[in-house]
């Protein structure tokens, strides 16, 4: 029984060593073979991205028509209370005024 277990352990260890040593060695490519990627000029990479607003974009009020919503937003914009606004159609078919503070 001991011989059988000892032979099994030896075979297992020898098989693992053969598997580990049997695979071909792979080396990293030489430095000259590595292709260097040069990024394009900075002007070609730049994309036009809208600037993020520093203030807050918040719901202000609702209106029955888009013209009334735009009128209210324009009045606040002219007075300098806000620096931007948008009118969005709600699921209830009314117009929501969002202002940028």
Secondary structure, DSSP 8 states (H G I E B T S, - for coil): -HHHHHHHHHHHHHHHHHHHHHS-------GGGS-------HHHH--------SS-EEEEEEESSHHHHHHHHHHHHHHTS-SEEEEEE-TTS-EEEEEE-
